[in-house]
Amino acid sequence: MAQSNYLFGGNRIFDVVEARKHSVKKSVENLKPNDLLNASEHDLIASLVDNFRLDVPILREDEIYVADHGDVKVDVSGDPLRAIDDPSRPFYVTGTKTVIAVPFEGDRNFFYIQPQTFSMSPPRADVGENELRLVYVRADQDGEAVKREYRGAVDQIRNHLGSLKSSATAFNSQLVSLVTTTVSERKAKLLRDASMVSALGLPIKRREGAATTYAIPMSRKSTRIERPVVKDGAFQPEPALPTEEYEFILSILKNMVRVMEQSPHAFAAMHEEDLRTHFLVQLNAQYEGQATGETFNFQGKTDILIRAEGRNVFIAECGFWNGEKQFSEKIDQLLSYLSWRDTKTALLVFNRNVNFSDVLTKILAAVPKHPCFKRDLANTDESTFHYVFHQPNDANRELTLTIMAFDVPEQTTNRR
């Protein structure tokens, strides 16, 4: 005889899903404006999605065990097969109590939710934090009967969870879109109300008639979270380099590399400073002398800096490949040059007489290990990698870091 409480007899899963959708919107509405505007939108969305995802339990059936077993007094006064003088009064015999524990992973509250498909005779169990307890009390010692009962109960529980899982999966598949839309709409409203825009694109004047030498078409390949902690203070919109201008700057750098690759002997003997100068020449052809090298910024001298109207809009660092350790240190060096307002940057890696494919593999492996790494973006090509990092002292202040690797062979002397 099974004991304990009936399962799956509470609110309908349909009502739970609708309530969860409402909770998502309510949660976003209740965010403080400055928290919403100052937080990393990507991290905030990830946190909300993780918080509101429906996590239907999964039974760990290979870990089922007997939690308790022993004698117990059983009232058999209601047993018609027993000859009892006064069946209106309790009549006890010594029986056996068996407790079967069924471990699970997931949200225990789902054991109280009614799925779309359910039984009119639901299973019974005590629900713990991470396991169910199926309790069986018998006046006999029929172990096979207990075995049949608990297996039947486990089958029933699994089927009910399967129905709940179908509903939860449908909701979870729409959750990212729901959260993203809700956050974006409220953020847009806050910015409109304050007569602001989230990023003020700085105008950068290109030289009229400047030739876009060596231009080549570019194609892009497809490729429990904590709520972000936001520092106190009102949101302040900051100037930012428009993405299309950032991509244009990167294309200038890449086109210069094409020249190097097509004329390797002309660049084979050049040092880092000489190579950097050629990049600056191309940038200044477009940006009227606004690109400088070895310029002081924040905590040091950066290799390439473009300024517009007194503000930095692009910072890049150059260096030869000397192994993963030095590469990681080069990223640290670049980040140390960035002030809080610098959000568009690049690292130019020159490879000389090292297997270039091996270098690219090591770059891809090393970047995600950096403590400021946040996420990967789509790559432009097999040697250009786009990432989102955060400022060393502010996890919510995101910056775009593009790593461009170039193969610049060293000139060798032929001996007869």
C-alpha positions in Angstrom: 0.0 0.0 0.0 1.5 3.3 -1.1 1.6 6.2 1.3 2.5 10.0 1.1 1.1 12.8 -1.0 -0.4 12.8 -4.5 1.8 14.4 -7.2 1.0 16.6 -10.2 -2.3 17.9 -8.7 -1.6 21.6 -8.5 -1.8 24.5 -11.1 -2.0 23.6 -14.7 1.2 23.9 -16.7 -0.6 26.3 -19.1 -1.2 28.7 -16.3 2.3 28.4 -15.0 3.8 29.3 -18.4 1.5 32.3 -18.8 2.4 33.4 -15.3 6.1 33.0 -16.1 5.7 35.3 -19.2 4.1 37.9 -17.0 6.9 37.6 -14.5 9.5 38.2 -17.1 7.9 41.4 -18.1 7.3 42.5 -14.6 10.9 41.8 -13.6 12.3 44.0 -16.4 9.8 46.7 -15.5 11.0 46.7 -11.9 14.6 47.1 -12.8 16.0 50.5 -11.7 16.5 52.6 -14.8 20.2 53.2 -14.1 20.8 49.5 -13.5 19.2 48.6 -16.8 21.1 51.3 -18.8 24.5 50.8 -17.2 24.5 47.0 -17.2 25.9 44.9 -20.0 22.8 44.1 -22.0 24.1 40.7 -23.1 24.9 39.7 -19.5 21.6 41.1 -18.2 19.6 39.1 -20.8 21.6 35.9 -20.0 20.9 36.3 -16.3 17.1 36.8 -16.8 16.9 33.9 -19.2 18.7 31.7 -16.7 16.4 32.9 -13.9 13.1 32.3 -15.7 13.9 29.1 -17.6 11.6 26.2 -16.7 13.7 23.4 -15.3 11.6 20.2 -15.3 13.1 17.5 -13.1 14.9 14.5 -14.6 14.8 11.2 -12.6 18.2 9.6 -12.0 16.8 6.1 -12.2 20.2 4.4 -12.1 20.6 5.8 -8.6 17.4 4.6 -7.0 18.0 3.0 -3.6 16.2 1.7 -0.5 16.3 4.6 2.0 14.6 2.8 4.9 13.3 -0.7 5.7 11.9 -2.2 8.9 9.1 -3.3 11.1 6.0 -1.2 11.6 2.6 -1.6 13.2 -0.1 -1.8 10.5 -3.8 -1.3 11.1 -5.6 -4.1 9.3 -9.1 -3.4 10.7 -10.4 -2.6 7.2 -9.1 -5.9 5.7 -12.3 -8.0 4.8 -10.2 -11.2 4.6 -9.3 -11.0 8.3 -11.5 -12.3 11.1 -11.7 -9.3 13.4 -14.2 -9.1 16.2 -14.7 -5.3 16.1 -13.6 -3.8 12.7 -14.7 -0.4 13.9 -11.7 -0.2 16.1 -8.0 -0.3 15.0 -6.4 -3.8 14.9 -2.7 -3.8 14.6 -0.3 -6.4 13.3 3.4 -6.3 12.7 4.2 -5.4 9.1 7.0 -3.9 7.0 7.7 -0.4 5.9 9.9 0.2 2.8 11.0 3.6 1.6 12.4 3.9 -1.9 14.4 7.0 -2.7 14.3 8.3 -6.3 17.0 11.0 -6.9 16.3 13.8 -9.4 17.8 16.9 -10.9 15.7 20.0 -11.5 13.0 22.2 -10.0 11.1 20.2 -7.3 8.0 22.5 -7.7 7.1 20.7 -10.9 6.0 17.7 -9.0 3.0 19.9 -7.9 2.1 21.1 -11.4 -0.5 19.4 -13.5 0.7 18.5 -17.0 -1.4 18.7 -20.2 -1.5 14.9 -20.1 -2.1 13.4 -16.7 -3.6 10.4 -14.8 -6.8 10.5 -12.7 -4.9 8.2 -10.3 -1.6 10.1 -9.9 1.4 8.6 -8.2 2.2 9.5 -4.5 5.5 10.5 -3.0 7.2 12.8 -0.5 9.1 15.5 -2.4 12.5 16.4 -1.0 15.1 18.8 -2.2 16.7 16.4 -4.6 14.9 13.1 -4.3 11.4 11.6 -4.0 10.5 9.2 -1.3 8.1 6.4 -2.2 6.7 4.8 1.0 5.2 1.3 1.0 3.6 -0.4 4.1 2.6 -4.0 3.9 1.3 -6.5 6.4 3.1 -9.3 4.6 6.7 -9.6 3.5 6.0 -9.6 -0.3 9.1 -7.9 -1.7 8.0 -8.6 -5.3 4.8 -6.7 -4.7 6.7 -3.7 -3.5 9.0 -3.9 -6.5 6.1 -3.9 -8.9 4.5 -1.0 -7.1 7.5 1.3 -7.1 8.4 0.5 -10.7 4.9 1.3 -11.7 5.0 4.6 -9.7 8.4 5.5 -11.3 6.9 4.9 -14.8 3.9 7.1 -14.0 6.2 9.9 -12.6 8.4 9.7 -15.7 5.4 10.0 -18.0 4.0 13.0 -16.2 7.4 14.7 -16.3 7.7 14.0 -20.0 4.4 15.9 -20.6 5.7 18.8 -18.5 9.0 18.7 -20.4 7.2 19.2 -23.7 5.5 22.4 -22.5 8.6 23.7 -20.8 10.7 23.2 -23.9 8.3 25.2 -26.0 8.5 28.0 -23.5 12.2 27.9 -23.1 12.7 28.0 -26.9 10.9 31.4 -26.9 12.5 32.8 -23.7 15.6 34.4 -25.2 13.4 36.3 -27.7 10.9 37.3 -25.0 13.6 38.6 -22.6 15.5 40.4 -25.4 12.5 42.1 -26.7 11.3 43.1 -23.3 14.7 44.5 -22.2 15.2 46.3 -25.6 11.7 47.9 -25.5 12.1 49.2 -22.0 15.6 50.4 -22.6 14.5 52.3 -25.7 11.6 53.8 -23.8 14.0 55.0 -21.0 16.3 56.6 -23.6 13.4 58.3 -25.4 12.0 59.6 -22.1 15.4 61.1 -21.3 15.8 62.4 -24.9 19.1 60.4 -25.2 20.6 57.7 -27.4 22.6 54.9 -26.1 25.6 55.7 -28.2 26.5 59.0 -29.8 28.5 58.1 -33.0 31.4 60.5 -33.4 31.7 62.0 -36.8 35.1 61.2 -38.4 36.0 63.2 -41.4 37.6 61.2 -44.2 39.9 62.9 -46.7 37.8 63.7 -49.8 38.9 61.8 -52.8 41.2 59.5 -50.9 41.7 56.3 -52.9 40.5 53.1 -51.2 43.5 51.3 -52.5 43.7 47.5 -52.5 40.0 47.3 -51.4 38.6 43.8 -51.3 35.1 42.5 -50.5 34.6 41.1 -47.0 32.2 38.4 -46.0 31.2 37.3 -42.5 30.9 33.7 -41.4 28.0 32.5 -39.4 29.0 31.0 -36.6 23.2 29.6 -13.2 24.1 33.1 -14.4 24.4 36.0 -12.0 22.7 39.3 -12.6 25.4 41.8 -13.6 26.5 44.1 -10.7 26.1 47.7 -11.7 28.1 50.5 -10.1 26.1 53.4 -8.5 25.5 56.5 -10.5 23.3 57.8 -13.2 23.6 56.5 -16.8 25.7 58.7 -19.0 25.7 58.2 -22.8 29.2 58.0 -24.2 30.4 58.7 -27.7 31.2 55.6 -29.6 32.8 54.8 -33.0 30.0 53.5 -35.3 30.4 49.9 -36.2 30.6 50.6 -40.0 33.5 53.0 -39.4 35.3 50.5 -37.2 35.0 47.9 -39.9 36.3 50.4 -42.4 39.4 51.0 -40.3 40.0 47.3 -40.0 39.7 46.9 -43.8 42.4 49.6 -44.2 44.7 47.6 -42.0 43.9 44.3 -43.8 44.4 45.8 -47.2 47.9 46.9 -46.1 48.6 43.3 -45.1 47.6 42.2 -48.6 50.3 44.5 -49.9 52.8 42.9 -47.5 51.8 39.4 -48.6 52.0 40.3 -52.3 55.5 41.8 -51.9 57.1 39.9 -49.0 60.7 40.8 -49.9 59.9 44.5 -49.4 58.9 44.0 -45.8 60.9 40.9 -44.8 63.6 42.9 -43.0 61.3 45.4 -41.3 61.0 45.7 -37.5 57.7 46.2 -35.6 58.0 50.0 -35.7 58.6 50.0 -39.5 55.6 47.8 -40.1 53.5 50.0 -37.9 54.5 53.1 -39.9 53.1 51.6 -43.1 49.7 51.1 -41.4 49.7 54.7 -40.1 50.4 56.0 -43.6 47.3 54.2 -44.9 45.2 55.3 -42.0 46.2 59.0 -42.3 45.4 58.9 -46.1 41.8 58.4 -45.0 41.7 60.3 -41.7 43.7 63.5 -42.4 46.5 63.0 -39.9 44.3 61.9 -37.0 46.1 58.6 -36.7 49.2 58.6 -34.6 51.8 56.1 -33.3 53.5 55.7 -29.9 50.9 58.0 -28.4 50.4 58.3 -24.7 47.0 57.2 -23.6 45.8 56.2 -20.1 48.6 54.0 -18.7 51.1 53.9 -21.6 52.0 54.5 -25.2 49.8 52.8 -27.7 51.0 51.8 -31.2 48.1 53.2 -33.2 45.6 55.8 -32.0 42.9 57.6 -34.0 41.3 60.6 -32.4 38.3 62.7 -33.5 37.2 65.9 -31.8 39.6 65.4 -28.9 38.3 61.9 -28.2 39.9 58.5 -28.8 37.8 56.4 -31.2 40.2 53.5 -32.2 43.3 52.0 -30.4 45.5 49.2 -31.7 48.6 47.5 -30.6 51.2 45.6 -32.8 53.5 42.8 -32.0 55.3 39.7 -33.3 54.1 36.3 -32.3 56.4 35.0 -29.5 54.2 32.3 -28.0 51.0 32.1 -26.0 52.4 33.7 -22.8 53.7 36.8 -24.6 50.4 37.0 -26.6 48.3 37.1 -23.5 50.6 39.7 -22.0 50.1 41.7 -25.2 46.4 41.7 -24.6 47.0 42.9 -21.1 49.2 45.7 -22.4 46.5 46.8 -24.9 43.8 46.8 -22.2 46.1 48.9 -19.9 46.1 51.6 -22.6 42.3 51.8 -22.7 40.4 54.3 -20.6 36.8 53.6 -19.7 35.6 55.4 -22.8 37.7 53.4 -25.3 35.5 50.6 -26.7 36.9 49.8 -30.2 40.3 48.3 -30.4 42.5 45.8 -32.3 45.6 43.7 -31.8 47.8 43.1 -34.9 49.9 40.0 -34.6 52.8 39.5 -37.0 54.0 36.0 -37.6 57.6 35.4 -38.8 58.9 32.0 -39.7 56.6 30.0 -37.5 53.9 27.6 -38.7 51.1 30.1 -39.3 48.3 27.5 -39.0 49.7 26.5 -35.6 49.8 30.2 -34.5 46.1 30.6 -35.4 45.2 27.5 -33.5 47.0 28.8 -30.4 45.4 32.2 -30.7 41.9 30.7 -30.7 42.8 28.6 -27.7 44.4 31.4 -25.7 41.8 34.2 -26.0 38.9 32.6 -24.1 41.3 32.0 -21.1 41.9 35.7 -20.6 40.1 37.0 -17.5 38.5 39.9 -19.4 37.1 37.7 -22.2 33.3 37.7 -22.4 32.2 36.1 -25.6 33.1 35.3 -29.2 31.8 37.1 -32.2 31.6 36.0 -35.8 35.0 35.9 -37.6 35.7 37.9 -40.7 38.1 35.3 -42.1 40.4 32.5 -41.0 42.9 34.9 -39.5 40.7 37.8 -38.2 38.9 37.1 -34.9 36.3 39.4 -33.2 35.7 39.2 -29.5 33.9 41.1 -26.7 36.0 41.8 -23.7 35.3 43.9 -20.7 37.3 46.7 -19.1 39.6 45.2 -16.4 37.9 47.3 -13.7 34.3 47.2 -14.9 32.6 44.0 -16.1 29.7 45.9 -17.5 31.8 48.2 -19.7 32.2 46.1 -22.9 34.7 46.7 -25.7 35.2 45.1 -29.1 38.6 43.5 -29.6 39.6 42.4 -33.1 42.7 40.2 -33.4 44.3 40.2 -36.8 47.1 37.8 -37.5 49.4 38.3 -40.4 52.2 36.1 -41.9 55.2 38.3 -42.7 58.1 35.9 -43.5 61.6 36.9 -42.7 64.0 37.4 -45.6 66.5 34.5 -46.0 69.9 34.7 -47.7 70.5 32.1 -50.4 73.9 30.7 -50.3 75.6 29.1 -53.3 
